[in-house]
């Protein structure tokens, strides 16, 4: 009986934890060099060498998994800024993050973002 209870608990835990993630699709872009060294919305100094990103509404510090739908490459970034403010775009990445998912040449990419629901 204990084994059945354990298995039921394990199943429910896995089921409900997967429900705690939000997935959205849209267009990602990356910051221009103009922003290097400037202050982000949360007060940090922007650096292209970091794996950070801008999102319009997610809380600062949220970890977001970004997947390029063209090649399925993925990077995890931390939200530290607001934006993008171009229609249809859902996230702005640093060059380091954009390079990880091979989108530097195109400048923008169709992506899926996934993050933990609070």
C-alpha positions in Angstrom: 0.0 0.0 0.0 2.9 2.4 0.7 4.3 1.9 -2.7 0.9 2.8 -4.3 0.7 5.9 -2.2 4.3 6.9 -3.1 3.7 6.3 -6.8 0.4 8.4 -6.7 2.2 11.2 -4.9 5.1 11.1 -7.4 2.7 11.2 -10.3 0.7 14.1 -8.9 3.9 16.0 -8.1 5.2 15.6 -11.7 1.8 16.4 -13.2 1.2 19.6 -11.1 4.8 20.8 -11.4 4.6 20.7 -15.2 1.4 22.8 -14.9 3.5 25.5 -13.2 5.3 26.4 -16.4 4.1 28.9 -19.0 5.1 28.6 -22.6 4.7 31.3 -25.2 5.8 31.8 -28.8 6.9 34.9 -30.6 9.8 36.8 -32.0 13.1 37.4 -30.2 15.6 40.1 -31.0 18.8 41.2 -29.4 20.2 44.5 -28.1 22.2 46.8 -30.2 25.7 47.8 -29.0 24.3 51.2 -28.0 23.1 49.7 -24.7 26.5 48.3 -23.6 27.4 50.0 -20.2 24.0 51.6 -19.7 21.7 51.0 -16.8 18.9 48.4 -17.2 15.4 48.8 -15.7 16.4 46.9 -12.5 19.5 49.1 -12.0 22.2 46.7 -13.3 24.7 47.8 -15.9 24.0 46.2 -19.2 26.7 43.8 -20.6 26.4 41.8 -23.8 28.6 39.2 -22.2 25.9 38.2 -19.7 22.9 35.9 -20.4 20.2 38.3 -19.6 17.1 39.6 -21.3 14.3 42.2 -21.4 10.6 41.2 -21.1 7.7 43.6 -20.8 6.0 42.1 -17.7 8.0 39.2 -16.1 9.4 40.0 -12.7 13.1 40.9 -12.5 15.2 37.8 -11.8 12.8 35.4 -13.6 14.8 32.6 -15.4 13.4 32.1 -18.9 14.3 29.2 -21.2 14.4 30.5 -24.8 14.3 28.1 -27.7 15.0 29.0 -31.3 12.3 27.2 -33.3 14.4 27.1 -36.4 17.1 24.9 -34.9 15.8 23.9 -31.4 18.9 25.5 -29.6 18.1 26.7 -26.1 19.5 29.2 -23.7 18.4 30.2 -20.2 18.4 33.9 -19.5 17.6 36.1 -16.4 15.2 39.0 -16.8 16.8 42.3 -15.8 15.3 44.8 -18.1 12.0 45.9 -19.8 11.1 45.6 -23.4 11.1 44.9 -26.3 8.9 47.7 -27.5 8.5 46.5 -31.1 5.2 44.9 -32.0 5.3 41.1 -32.1 8.5 40.8 -30.2 8.3 39.0 -26.8 12.0 39.1 -25.6 15.2 41.0 -26.2 18.4 39.0 -25.6 22.0 40.0 -25.1 24.4 39.1 -27.9 25.9 36.2 -25.8 22.4 34.7 -25.4 21.5 35.3 -29.1 24.7 33.6 -30.1 23.9 30.5 -28.0 20.7 29.9 -30.1 22.3 30.9 -33.4 20.3 34.0 -34.2 23.0 36.7 -34.6 23.0 36.4 -38.4 19.2 36.8 -38.8 18.9 39.5 -36.1 15.5 38.1 -35.0 14.2 34.6 -34.5 10.9 32.8 -33.9 11.2 31.5 -30.4 9.4 29.6 -27.7 9.9 31.0 -24.1 9.2 28.9 -21.1 9.2 30.1 -17.5 8.0 29.0 -14.1 4.6 30.5 -13.1 4.7 32.3 -9.8 
